[in-house]
């Protein structure tokens, strides 16, 4: 447990995650108050990484539920091992002793949410519910019981309650609004794109093999690119990927031709690539090179 907000920020930085005061405060309070941390922001700004880093700091398992359209209880919470149940029934039918209760824990397949409240954990795991906005709205209502009491009820077995309440981190790219009932159970924080100074710090920490001059150019170009009318703006993840790619190409300084050939590391839609490639890329390079 962190002793203070500064301690929280320092621990994150030691793991290569450079949080601002707002995020450090939200995380500190979420841990102290045993509430879920709800993170929203554009893709690639480091929401998921918060949970990964936190699991490393706390030296505890990371349990991840990746949300998607159509996600239901069988994928998120539990389901019964039907093949094993069938084998048990067939064995009993063949005269091999009495059939075991096929709705016992022996036949239970634990999915991420049930794993998170398992009483066998020696310490609280980090539960990452990633991109909740991709799941259907009906799935949110199921999370209310979990976030309120960190317990899950299975009709055939009763209620499973966590011995150590999981540290819950929920992320959303805000492709749709999340219900207020769920948000009220969380501490909310919006992660924005970092400033130039902070992004350069991140790039140099994550890609130490990159020369500072190249990293500075990359950050300046990406920061300027975020002011363009693009379908999908590049996040910090794209800045890091681009920097790594450029180091593999032994690039010492950006030029228009290199930018054109590597835009696929930054932009993920062809319309965006077509908009930037060529003259616009050269113009942006000229702008960021101006003292």
C-alpha positions as CSV (number, residue, x, y, z in Angstrom):
1,X,0.0,0.0,0.0
2,X,1.3,3.5,-0.9
3,X,1.9,5.9,2.0
4,X,1.1,9.0,0.0
5,X,0.3,10.4,-3.4
6,X,4.0,11.2,-4.0
7,X,4.9,7.7,-3.0
8,X,2.3,6.4,-5.5
9,X,3.7,8.5,-8.3
10,X,7.3,7.5,-7.4
11,X,6.5,3.8,-7.4
12,X,4.8,4.1,-10.9
13,X,7.8,6.0,-12.2
14,X,10.2,3.3,-11.0
15,X,8.3,0.9,-13.2
16,X,8.5,3.3,-16.2
17,X,5.0,4.8,-15.9
18,X,5.0,8.5,-15.6
19,X,1.7,9.6,-14.1
20,X,0.5,13.1,-13.5
21,X,-0.7,14.2,-10.1
22,X,-4.3,13.6,-11.0
23,X,-3.8,10.0,-11.9
24,X,-1.6,9.3,-8.9
25,X,-4.2,10.8,-6.6
26,X,-7.0,8.7,-8.1
27,X,-5.0,5.5,-7.8
28,X,-4.0,6.3,-4.3
29,X,-7.6,6.9,-3.2
30,X,-8.9,3.8,-5.1
31,X,-6.5,1.7,-3.1
32,X,-7.2,3.4,0.2
33,X,-11.0,3.3,-0.2
34,X,-11.1,-0.1,-1.9
35,X,-13.0,1.2,-4.9
36,X,-12.5,0.4,-8.5
37,X,-10.5,2.8,-10.6
38,X,-12.3,3.7,-13.8
39,X,-10.0,5.1,-16.5
40,X,-11.3,6.7,-19.7
41,X,-9.3,8.2,-22.6
42,X,-8.3,7.8,-26.2
43,X,-6.8,4.5,-27.3
44,X,-3.0,4.2,-26.7
45,X,-2.7,6.7,-23.8
46,X,-1.7,4.1,-21.2
47,X,-4.9,3.0,-19.5
48,X,-4.3,-0.7,-19.6
49,X,-0.6,-0.2,-18.6
50,X,-1.7,1.2,-15.2
51,X,-3.1,-2.2,-14.2
52,X,0.0,-4.0,-15.5
53,X,2.4,-1.7,-13.6
54,X,0.3,-1.9,-10.5
55,X,0.4,-5.7,-10.5
56,X,4.2,-5.6,-10.7
57,X,4.4,-3.0,-7.9
58,X,2.1,-5.0,-5.6
59,X,3.8,-8.3,-6.7
60,X,0.4,-9.8,-7.2
61,X,-1.4,-11.7,-10.1
62,X,-2.9,-9.7,-12.9
63,X,-6.3,-11.1,-14.0
64,X,-7.5,-9.6,-17.2
65,X,-11.0,-9.6,-18.8
66,X,-10.9,-8.3,-22.3
67,X,-14.4,-7.0,-23.2
68,X,-16.0,-7.4,-26.5
69,X,-19.5,-7.3,-28.1
70,X,-21.6,-10.3,-27.0
71,X,-19.5,-11.0,-23.8
72,X,-21.7,-12.9,-21.3
73,X,-21.4,-14.7,-18.0
74,X,-20.0,-17.9,-19.5
75,X,-16.9,-16.1,-20.9
76,X,-16.6,-13.6,-18.0
77,X,-17.5,-15.4,-14.9
78,X,-17.9,-19.2,-15.1
79,X,-19.3,-22.1,-17.1
80,X,-19.7,-25.8,-16.5
81,X,-17.3,-28.3,-17.9
82,X,-19.9,-30.1,-20.0
83,X,-17.6,-32.7,-21.6
84,X,-16.3,-33.7,-18.1
85,X,-19.9,-33.8,-16.8
86,X,-20.9,-36.0,-19.7
87,X,-18.1,-38.5,-19.0
88,X,-19.1,-38.7,-15.4
89,X,-22.7,-39.4,-16.3
90,X,-21.7,-42.0,-18.9
91,X,-19.3,-43.7,-16.4
92,X,-22.2,-44.0,-13.9
93,X,-24.5,-45.4,-16.7
94,X,-21.9,-48.1,-17.4
95,X,-22.0,-49.2,-13.8
96,X,-18.8,-47.6,-12.5
97,X,-20.0,-46.5,-9.1
98,X,-22.3,-43.7,-8.1
99,X,-22.4,-40.5,-10.2
100,X,-20.7,-37.5,-8.5
101,X,-22.6,-34.2,-8.2
102,X,-21.9,-32.8,-11.6
103,X,-22.7,-29.3,-10.4
104,X,-19.9,-29.2,-7.8
105,X,-16.7,-27.1,-7.9
106,X,-14.9,-30.0,-9.5
107,X,-16.8,-29.3,-12.8
108,X,-16.6,-25.5,-12.6
109,X,-14.5,-23.6,-15.1
110,X,-13.5,-20.3,-13.5
111,X,-13.3,-17.3,-15.9
112,X,-11.6,-14.0,-15.0
113,X,-14.2,-12.5,-12.7
114,X,-14.6,-15.6,-10.6
115,X,-10.9,-16.1,-10.5
116,X,-10.6,-12.6,-9.1
117,X,-12.8,-13.4,-6.0
118,X,-11.2,-16.8,-5.4
119,X,-10.4,-17.2,-1.7
120,X,-7.2,-19.0,-2.5
121,X,-5.3,-15.8,-3.3
122,X,-2.7,-14.9,-0.6
123,X,-3.0,-11.2,-1.5
124,X,-5.4,-9.1,-3.5
125,X,-5.0,-9.6,-7.2
126,X,-5.3,-6.8,-9.8
127,X,-8.5,-7.3,-11.8
128,X,-8.3,-5.5,-15.2
129,X,-11.7,-5.1,-17.0
130,X,-10.4,-3.8,-20.3
131,X,-12.4,-1.7,-22.8
132,X,-15.8,-2.1,-21.0
133,X,-17.4,0.1,-23.6
134,X,-17.0,-2.7,-26.1
135,X,-19.3,-5.0,-24.1
136,X,-23.1,-4.8,-24.2
137,X,-24.9,-2.6,-21.8
138,X,-26.5,-5.6,-20.1
139,X,-23.1,-6.9,-19.0
140,X,-22.6,-3.8,-16.9
141,X,-25.5,-4.7,-14.6
142,X,-23.8,-7.9,-13.8
143,X,-20.7,-6.0,-12.6
144,X,-22.6,-4.1,-10.0
145,X,-22.7,-6.9,-7.5
146,X,-19.0,-7.5,-8.0
147,X,-18.0,-3.9,-7.6
148,X,-20.3,-3.4,-4.6
149,X,-19.3,-6.4,-2.5
150,X,-16.7,-8.2,-4.5
151,X,-18.8,-11.3,-4.5
152,X,-20.4,-13.5,-7.2
153,X,-23.4,-15.7,-6.9
154,X,-23.6,-19.1,-8.7
155,X,-27.1,-20.6,-8.4
156,X,-25.9,-24.2,-8.0
157,X,-23.1,-23.4,-5.5
158,X,-24.0,-20.2,-3.7
159,X,-22.1,-17.0,-3.2
160,X,-18.3,-16.7,-3.7
161,X,-16.8,-13.8,-1.7
162,X,-13.2,-12.7,-2.0
163,X,-11.0,-13.1,1.0
164,X,-8.9,-10.3,-0.3
165,X,-10.9,-7.8,-2.4
166,X,-9.3,-7.5,-5.8
167,X,-7.8,-4.2,-7.0
168,X,-10.2,-3.4,-9.8
169,X,-9.1,-1.3,-12.8
170,X,-11.7,-0.6,-15.5
171,X,-10.9,1.0,-18.8
172,X,-13.0,2.5,-21.5
173,X,-12.2,4.2,-24.9
174,X,-15.6,6.0,-24.6
175,X,-17.1,4.5,-27.8
176,X,-20.3,4.6,-25.7
177,X,-21.3,6.0,-22.3
178,X,-21.0,3.7,-19.3
179,X,-24.0,3.8,-16.9
180,X,-23.9,6.1,-13.9
181,X,-24.8,3.2,-11.6
182,X,-21.5,1.6,-12.4
183,X,-19.5,4.8,-12.4
184,X,-20.7,5.7,-8.9
185,X,-19.0,2.6,-7.6
186,X,-15.6,3.8,-9.0
187,X,-13.1,6.5,-8.8
188,X,-13.1,8.2,-12.2
189,X,-10.1,9.6,-14.1
190,X,-9.6,10.7,-17.6
191,X,-6.1,10.1,-19.1
192,X,-5.3,12.6,-21.8
193,X,-2.5,12.7,-24.3
194,X,0.7,13.7,-22.5
195,X,2.5,17.0,-22.9
196,X,5.5,17.1,-25.1
197,X,7.9,17.0,-22.2
198,X,6.1,14.0,-20.6
199,X,5.9,12.1,-23.8
200,X,9.6,12.6,-24.5
201,X,10.3,11.3,-21.0
202,X,8.2,8.2,-21.7
203,X,9.8,7.5,-25.1
204,X,13.4,7.8,-23.7
205,X,12.5,5.5,-20.8
206,X,10.7,2.9,-22.9
207,X,13.1,3.0,-25.9
208,X,16.5,3.7,-24.3
209,X,18.3,2.7,-27.4
210,X,16.9,5.7,-29.3
211,X,19.0,8.8,-29.6
212,X,17.6,11.8,-27.8
213,X,17.6,13.9,-31.0
214,X,15.5,11.3,-32.9
215,X,13.2,10.8,-29.9
216,X,12.7,14.6,-29.7
217,X,11.8,14.7,-33.4
218,X,9.4,11.8,-33.1
219,X,7.5,13.4,-30.2
220,X,7.3,16.8,-31.9
221,X,5.9,15.2,-35.1
222,X,3.4,13.1,-33.2
223,X,2.3,16.0,-31.0
224,X,1.7,18.1,-34.2
225,X,-0.1,15.2,-35.9
226,X,-2.7,15.1,-33.1
227,X,-3.9,18.5,-34.3
228,X,-4.8,17.1,-37.8
229,X,-8.3,16.1,-38.8
230,X,-7.7,12.4,-38.5
231,X,-10.0,9.5,-38.0
232,X,-7.7,8.0,-35.3
233,X,-5.1,10.1,-33.6
234,X,-1.8,8.3,-32.7
235,X,-1.4,7.6,-29.0
236,X,1.7,7.1,-26.9
237,X,1.7,3.4,-27.9
238,X,2.2,4.5,-31.5
239,X,5.0,6.9,-30.6
240,X,6.8,4.1,-28.9
241,X,6.3,1.7,-31.8
242,X,7.4,4.3,-34.3
243,X,10.5,5.1,-32.3
244,X,11.5,1.4,-32.0
245,X,10.9,0.9,-35.7
246,X,13.1,3.9,-36.6
247,X,15.9,2.6,-34.4
248,X,15.7,-0.7,-36.3
249,X,16.1,1.2,-39.5
250,X,19.2,3.0,-38.0
251,X,17.5,6.4,-38.5
252,X,19.3,9.2,-37.0
253,X,17.1,12.0,-38.2
254,X,13.6,12.2,-39.6
255,X,13.1,13.1,-43.2
256,X,10.0,13.2,-45.4
257,X,10.8,9.9,-47.2
258,X,11.3,8.0,-44.0
259,X,8.1,9.4,-42.6
260,X,6.2,8.3,-45.7
261,X,7.5,4.8,-45.6
262,X,6.8,4.3,-41.9
263,X,3.4,6.0,-41.5
264,X,1.8,2.6,-40.9
265,X,3.4,2.6,-37.4
266,X,1.5,5.8,-36.5
267,X,-1.7,5.7,-38.5
268,X,-4.0,2.7,-38.7
269,X,-6.5,3.9,-41.4
270,X,-5.6,4.3,-45.0
271,X,-7.6,7.6,-45.3
272,X,-5.4,9.1,-42.6
273,X,-2.2,7.8,-44.2
274,X,-3.3,9.3,-47.6
275,X,-4.0,12.6,-45.9
276,X,-0.6,12.9,-44.2
277,X,1.7,11.2,-46.7
278,X,3.7,13.4,-49.1
279,X,3.5,17.1,-49.0
280,X,1.6,17.3,-45.6
281,X,4.2,15.1,-43.9
282,X,7.0,17.4,-45.3
283,X,5.1,20.5,-44.1
284,X,4.7,19.1,-40.6
285,X,8.4,18.1,-40.5
286,X,9.3,21.7,-41.4
287,X,7.0,23.1,-38.7
288,X,8.4,21.0,-35.9
289,X,12.0,21.7,-37.1
290,X,11.5,25.4,-36.7
291,X,13.1,26.8,-33.6
